Amino acid sequence: MIDRVLVPMDGSEMSEHALEFTLAAHPEAEITVLHVVGGPSPHMAEATGLALAEDLDVAAQEKAQPVFDTVAAITEEHDADVDTLVALGLPARAIVERAGEYDLVVIGAHGRGLGARLLLGNVAETVTKRSPTPVTIVR
């Protein structure tokens, strides 16, 4: 029985599909959307901006807000409630660190463009290899 599902979202269309799939496939489950901020980017702008913030938690929440606004729109369409969570650091690591608290992780196949995936590695692949709980990849 799947009671708790973790859905990492990065603002990509694939991550939105992952949330929509989860809401349809596991309507009775407790769903938590995780957005990770502060990881490396090709220009390091996000990590640098967070490092300069007076209140790191507030800055991280502000960076996550556009993703959570999308989550609210999707869940409203499905008449569902989900929890949201912000983490700091490398996306794959942050997801794997929390995966053990859930029965399932549902993640989009990829979120960023090819150049960024080559630079940063494939988060979905890393999570699949390292997660202590089952992972469903949604395309």
C-alpha positions as CSV (number, residue, x, y, z in Angstrom):
1,M,0.0,0.0,0.0
2,I,1.4,3.4,-1.0
3,D,0.5,5.9,1.7
4,R,3.2,8.6,1.3
5,V,4.6,9.8,-2.0
6,L,7.4,12.3,-2.6
7,V,7.2,14.3,-5.9
8,P,10.3,16.4,-6.6
9,M,9.5,19.3,-8.8
10,D,11.9,21.7,-10.6
11,G,9.4,23.8,-12.5
12,S,9.7,21.7,-15.7
13,E,6.8,20.3,-17.7
14,M,8.1,16.8,-16.9
15,S,7.8,17.5,-13.2
16,E,4.3,18.8,-13.6
17,H,3.4,15.5,-15.4
18,A,4.9,13.6,-12.4
19,L,2.6,15.5,-10.0
20,E,-0.5,14.9,-12.3
21,F,0.4,11.2,-12.6
22,T,0.7,10.9,-8.8
23,L,-2.6,12.6,-8.1
24,A,-4.4,10.3,-10.6
25,A,-2.6,7.1,-9.6
26,H,-2.5,7.6,-5.8
27,P,-5.5,9.8,-5.0
28,E,-5.6,8.6,-1.4
29,A,-1.9,9.0,-0.6
30,E,-0.3,11.8,1.3
31,I,1.7,13.6,-1.3
32,T,4.6,15.9,-0.7
33,V,6.1,18.1,-3.4
34,L,9.8,18.8,-2.9
35,H,11.6,21.7,-4.6
36,V,15.4,21.9,-4.2
37,V,17.1,25.3,-4.5
38,G,20.7,26.4,-4.3
39,G,22.3,23.7,-6.4
40,P,24.9,24.4,-9.0
41,S,23.8,26.0,-12.3
42,P,25.8,26.7,-15.4
43,H,26.3,30.3,-14.1
44,M,26.1,29.6,-10.3
45,A,23.6,32.5,-10.0
46,E,21.1,30.7,-7.8
47,A,23.7,29.4,-5.3
48,T,25.4,32.8,-5.2
49,G,22.1,34.6,-4.7
50,L,21.2,32.4,-1.8
51,A,24.6,32.8,-0.2
52,L,24.1,36.5,-0.1
53,A,20.6,36.4,1.3
54,E,20.1,37.7,4.9
55,D,17.7,34.9,5.7
56,L,18.4,31.7,3.8
57,D,15.1,30.0,4.6
58,V,13.1,33.0,3.4
59,A,15.2,33.3,0.2
60,A,14.8,29.6,-0.5
61,Q,11.0,29.8,0.0
62,E,10.9,32.8,-2.4
63,K,12.8,30.9,-5.1
64,A,10.5,27.9,-4.7
65,Q,7.3,30.0,-4.8
66,P,6.8,29.9,-8.6
67,V,6.9,26.1,-8.5
68,F,4.5,26.0,-5.6
69,D,2.2,28.3,-7.4
70,T,2.1,25.8,-10.2
71,V,1.5,23.0,-7.7
72,A,-1.5,25.0,-6.3
73,A,-3.0,25.3,-9.8
74,I,-2.5,21.6,-10.6
75,T,-4.0,20.4,-7.2
76,E,-6.9,22.8,-7.6
77,E,-7.8,21.2,-10.9
78,H,-7.7,17.8,-9.2
79,D,-9.4,19.0,-6.0
80,A,-6.5,17.7,-4.0
81,D,-4.2,18.8,-1.2
82,V,-0.5,18.3,-1.1
83,D,2.3,19.4,1.3
84,T,5.2,21.4,0.0
85,L,8.8,21.2,1.1
86,V,11.9,23.3,0.2
87,A,15.4,21.8,0.4
88,L,18.8,23.4,-0.2
89,G,21.7,21.8,-2.1
90,L,22.1,19.3,-4.9
91,P,18.8,18.0,-6.2
92,A,19.6,14.3,-6.4
93,R,21.2,14.3,-3.0
94,A,18.3,16.2,-1.3
95,I,15.7,13.9,-2.9
96,V,17.5,10.7,-1.9
97,E,18.1,12.0,1.6
98,R,14.3,12.3,2.1
99,A,13.2,9.3,0.0
100,G,13.3,6.9,2.9
101,E,10.5,8.8,4.6
102,Y,8.1,7.9,1.8
103,D,6.7,4.7,0.1
104,L,7.4,6.0,-3.4
105,V,9.2,8.7,-5.3
106,V,7.6,10.0,-8.5
107,I,9.9,12.1,-10.6
108,G,9.9,13.5,-14.1
109,A,12.2,11.9,-16.6
110,H,14.2,15.1,-17.0
111,G,13.7,18.7,-16.3
112,R,16.4,20.9,-17.8
113,G,17.8,21.3,-21.2
114,L,20.4,18.9,-22.6
115,G,23.3,21.2,-21.9
116,A,22.4,21.5,-18.2
117,R,21.8,17.7,-17.9
118,L,25.2,17.0,-19.3
119,L,26.8,19.5,-16.9
120,L,24.9,18.5,-13.8
121,G,24.1,14.8,-14.5
122,N,20.7,13.2,-14.8
123,V,18.8,13.7,-11.5
124,A,16.2,11.1,-12.3
125,E,18.8,8.5,-13.1
126,T,20.8,9.3,-9.9
127,V,17.7,9.1,-7.7
128,T,16.6,5.8,-9.3
129,K,20.0,4.3,-8.6
130,R,20.4,5.6,-5.0
131,S,16.8,5.8,-3.6
132,P,16.0,3.5,-0.7
133,T,12.4,3.4,-1.8
134,P,10.9,2.6,-5.3
135,V,11.0,5.3,-7.9
136,T,8.5,5.9,-10.7
137,I,9.8,8.0,-13.6
138,V,7.2,9.9,-15.6
139,R,7.7,11.1,-19.1
